Amino acid sequence: MTRVAAVDCGTNSIRLLVADADPATGVIEDLDRRMTIVRLGQDVDRTGRLAPEALERTFAACREYAAVIGELGAEHVRFVATSASRDASNREDFVRGVVDILGVEPEVITGEQEAEFSFTGATKELTGRDDLAKPYLVVDIGGGSTEFVVGDDTVIAARSVDIGCVRMTERHLVRDGRVVDPPTPGAVAAMKADINAALDLAEETVPLKQARTLVGLAGSVTTVAAIALGLAEYDAAAIHHSRIPVGRVREITGQLLSATHEQRAGIPVLHPGRVDVIGAGALVLLEIMERTGAQEVVVSEHDILDGIAWSIAARA
């Protein structure tokens, strides 16, 4: 076993996995898995820069994670940064801060690399299951972008497009600096059009409709699953590998997009950091299911973090 620490810094959240991984057996044992909403991508779509307050929120989480990594004695650390830091003109400020705190340089990976990590993390443990037909379509709905990967035992095709839950919210549902609650029908229609234009781009590279099993990752998908399951509090074990029918996703999306901020905040399983963006995230998932004809989404708690951890163990 190799003790590794994987950090995934996205547009909306930063997450840590410290685990013992054994590439020979395909076994990964979690020691600590945590997530912090930092909204690193705050206003990046509009300004092209990482906001000072967003950087400080992210660095505060990095300091917490550094303490955990030190306490658990991880031998190897890899820090992967995704959509927001790819787009920002001042990303060097971000890089310097991470190096100062964690001692490793964040790797600003491409969307295609992000997709491959997500695919490995989500599908490694599905091998041998007769009830889930291949090829898989793994969809990772993030804050700034969504990754699409089709593969069986290996990746066949991958594409990243800019339709994350934060980006869609800021682009279509914010007026005068505030989220419009509930969004107007026109705003929802514009968001749908934007999502479907991005799906057209994804289909230029990835044969979305050839996949036989849709696997959904990340906070928007797991939150929709938690709501569908009627959970009073977040339960990763109950959510992992749950299968949510498209009709239930459609129903929940409609409810979220017709609710006020207070009504969404009253959903017990909904993380406060997702209250403003979950409607957009759910709509991205629904439009993907409508486009591909998927009758259900298999929800995975194992995702890019696990893929990063496996990459560390493989080269350790």
Secondary structure as GFF3:
##gff-version 3
##sequence-region A 1 316
A	DSSP	beta_strand	2	9	.	.	.	ID=ss1
A	DSSP	beta_strand	13	22	.	.	.	ID=ss2
A	DSSP	beta_strand	27	37	.	.	.	ID=ss3
A	DSSP	alpha_helix	44	47	.	.	.	ID=ss4
A	DSSP	alpha_helix	52	72	.	.	.	ID=ss5
A	DSSP	beta_strand	76	81	.	.	.	ID=ss6
A	DSSP	alpha_helix	83	87	.	.	.	ID=ss7
A	DSSP	alpha_helix	91	102	.	.	.	ID=ss8
A	DSSP	beta_strand	107	108	.	.	.	ID=ss9
A	DSSP	alpha_helix	111	123	.	.	.	ID=ss10
A	DSSP	three_ten_helix	124	126	.	.	.	ID=ss11
A	DSSP	beta_strand	136	141	.	.	.	ID=ss12
A	DSSP	beta_strand	146	151	.	.	.	ID=ss13
A	DSSP	beta_strand	155	161	.	.	.	ID=ss14
A	DSSP	alpha_helix	165	172	.	.	.	ID=ss15
A	DSSP	beta_strand	174	175	.	.	.	ID=ss16
A	DSSP	beta_strand	178	179	.	.	.	ID=ss17
A	DSSP	alpha_helix	185	205	.	.	.	ID=ss18
A	DSSP	three_ten_helix	208	210	.	.	.	ID=ss19
A	DSSP	beta_strand	213	217	.	.	.	ID=ss20
A	DSSP	alpha_helix	219	228	.	.	.	ID=ss21
A	DSSP	alpha_helix	236	239	.	.	.	ID=ss22
A	DSSP	beta_strand	243	245	.	.	.	ID=ss23
A	DSSP	alpha_helix	246	257	.	.	.	ID=ss24
A	DSSP	alpha_helix	261	265	.	.	.	ID=ss25
A	DSSP	three_ten_helix	272	274	.	.	.	ID=ss26
A	DSSP	alpha_helix	278	292	.	.	.	ID=ss27
A	DSSP	beta_strand	296	299	.	.	.	ID=ss28
A	DSSP	alpha_helix	304	315	.	.	.	ID=ss29
###
